[in-house]
Amino acid sequence: MLRKEQTIPMEKGKNEMILMVDGQDIMERSIYFDLEHYLYKKPICIGVFGAAVYDGWSGMIHSTQYMIENKRDAEEILYLAEDYFLRMKEQGRDNIVTFSGNNDFTVINHLFNKHSIDLTFDEHFRKVDIQKEYERRFKKNIGLKNLERLFSIEREGEVMSGATLAKTFSRIMKDRDYIHRMPADKVERILVYNEQDVVNLARIMNQWQEVSMSDVENLEGILLEEKAVKLERIRLEEEYRQSLMANSEIENVSIETEHIVPSGG
């Protein structure tokens, strides 16, 4: 099992700037949570368990990650996750903050039930979904990466697709030596990607009131322009590809014509 712990400085914003939930400041009473997982018709495993908490006294976000190295770790990571949640609850952290976390809870609940782990989140924690909070405030939908952009949060590392991560965890589950053949920088990229997901949840909550509807509309305008540019580039590339194919067909016809031998005479 790979384990990584990190501390990231963050100065807490003023109360009028942070996200209040039911009128309460829950920044230091929250677990910021995200999974990278592998599903095939049903949840197969958690590949990376990622969580973070914020300590206002030290001004630090403390992130914790577990990543499986083989099929055997797929069960151990569940017990580590259970232990983490219960330890944080004992410290008074009774909120779990996610971004569109329904899938993550579906996966972890299924795997907890499969392995007879008796932890019912709804009995111990209040769930706070940042995506739903955004929809409630602005009456609009948004993805995490664009939300980070809205708050001018620079994401470290590269963005990775769920398909790429699932393929990696599938190979880890099927081949116990695969992790040892993986480049070290690929493992680190996966961990950084997950770490940024949880750490940036705390950063977004900390800056919640710093953006306005005007900022949201400006970003939407920029995204529409970028989409139009992308579509135009795709159109031009397709047009160019079609012209190459047409020219190639003309050349082939010319070559075939040149090789026709006149009959008779």
N, C-alpha and C positions, 0 to 999 in steps of 0.2 A: 504494500500500500504506500503510495506517495502521499506525503503530508507537507503542507506549506502554510506557514503563518507569516503575516506581514502586518506592519503598522504604518499607517498613512496619516500624516497630519491634516487636520481640518479644524479651522476656527469656527466655532458655532455662531450662527447668525443671531440677530436680535429676534425676540419672540414675534414681532410683527412681520418678519420675513419668512419664518419657517412654516411648514405645513402643519396645521393643527388638525387633529382628528377628534371629532366630538368635543371641540373646544379645548383639547388637551395637547400639551407638548409631549410627544412620545419618542422624541429623538433618542433618548438614552434608555428607553424602556422597550426598544425594538431589536429584533433580529432581522437583518437584511439578507434575503435568502434567494438562491437560484441553483438549479440543477442543470447539468448536461447529461442527457440520458439516451438510451437506445430502446426503441420500440419496434416490434414486428408483430402486427395484429394486436399484441398486448405488451405491456411493459416487460422488458427483458432484464435491464439493469440500470443502475445509476452509474454513469461513468465518472462524473465529478460532482461532489457535494460541495457547494460554496456558501459561506455565510459570513456575516460581519456584524460587529456591534460598535457603537460609538460611546466613548468615554469622555464626557465633557470636562472632567477634572484635568486630564492630561492633554485634551484636545487631539485625540488620536482615534482613528478608525482601526479596529483590530479585525483582520480578515483571517479566516480559517478555511482550508481546502483539503479534501481527501480525493485522491484519484486512484482508480483501480489499476492494478498491473496484470491481473489474470482473473480467471473465472472464480477462483476461491475468494478473492477480494470482494466480489459482488455481494456476498452475504455480510462480510465483515463491515463494509461501508454503511450498511443499514444500522448496525449496532452503534457505530461511531456517531451516526447522525442522531439516533435516539438519545445517546448520552449527551451530545452537544445541546440539543434542545432542552433536556431536563436540567442540565447545569445552568443554562442561561435563564430558565424559568426561576430557578432558585435565587438567582441574582436580581430578580424583579423584572426581567425582560419578558413581558407577557403579550407582546405584539409581534407578528411576523409580517414584514413588508416585502412585497414582491412586485414584479411588473408582469401583468397578465399571468398570474401564477396558477391558474386552474390546472393546466397541464402538469406542472410540477407536483401539485398536491395529488392529482390523480395517480401519477406514477409512484410517488413515495407511499401513498396509502395502499395501493395495490401490493407493493412489495412488502410493506410492513405486515399486511394481512397474510400474505403468502408464507412469511417466516414467523408468524405468531408473535409479532412485536406489538404490544398493547400500548400504543400511544395515539390517542385521538386528539387531533389538533384543535378541533372546535371546543373541546372541553377545557383546554389549557391556555389557548391563545386567541387573541382577536386578530383576524386577517385584514391587512390593509393592502389594497391593490392600487399602485400608483397610476396605472392606466385608467382605472375606473374613477379615481380622484380627478384625473385630468378631464375625462369625459364629463364628469359632474360639473366641473368649473367652467369649461370652455364649450361644452356641447359638441365636441369634436373628437375624432379618433386620431391616434398617433402611435408610431412604433418607438421603441426605446432609443434607437440610434438617432432618430430625428428629435426626440425629446432632449437627449443630451446636447444636440446641436442647438436647440432652442435656448438651453441654459448656458451655452458657450462652454460646455465641458469637453475638454480635449481627451479623447479616448486613447489610452496607451495600447500598443500592439495592433494587430490586424483583426478585422471582423471575420468571423468564421461562420459558415453555414451549418444549419442543423444536420443536413445530409452528410456533410464531410465529417462532423463529429460522430454521427451514428455509425458511419462506415468504420471509423477508427475503433470505436468500442466493440463493434461486431467482431473485428479481427482480434482484438484483445481477448474477447470471450472464447474464441474458437482456437486460438494459438497461444499457449502459455509463454512462448518465447518471443512473441511479436513485440512486446514492449521493449525488449532489449535490442531489437533491430530498428526501433524508431529513432530518428535523429533527436538528440537532446533538445534542440531548438524547437522541434514540433511539440514536444511535451510541454515546454515552457510557454509556447504560444497558446496552447489550450488552457493552461492554468491562468495566464494573464487575461485571456478573453473572459473566463468565468469570474476572475477577481474583479475586473472592471465592471461587470454586470452588477455585482453586489455593492461594491464601494460607491458606484455612481448613484445607486438608489439613495444612499445617505446624503450624497452631495445635492441631489435634486430636492429632497425634502428640506434641506438646509437653506435652499435658495428659492423656495416655492413662490413667494410673493414678489420676486424680483422681475418676473415676466408678466406682461399684460396681454390683453386680446390683440392689441396692435402688433405686438411682437409675434404672436401666433399667426396673424394674417400676413405679416411680412414674410415669415418663413414659408407659409403656404404658397405665396407668390413666387418665391425663389425656387421652391421645389417644382412648381408647374413649369417655370422657365427651363430648369434643368431637364425635366422630362421631355419638353419639346425639342431641346437640343439633342438629347439622346435619340429620340425617335427620328429626327432628321438625319443624324449620323447613320443610323441603321438603314434608313431609306436610301441614302447615297451609297452606302456599302453594297446594298443589294442591287442597286442600279448598276454599279461598277461591275459586280459579279456577273450580272446578266449580260452586260456588254462584252465581257471577256468570253463568256460562253458562246455568244452570237458570233464573235470574231473567230473563235476556234472552229465553229461549224462551217463558216465560210471558207476558212483555210483548208479544212478537210475536203470540202466539195471541190475546191480548186485542184488539190492534189489528185483526187480521184479522176477528175476530168483530164488532167495531163497524162494519166496512164491509160486512157482509152486508146486502143489501137484501131485505126480505120480499117474497115473490111473491104475486100475486093480492090478493083483498080488495077 
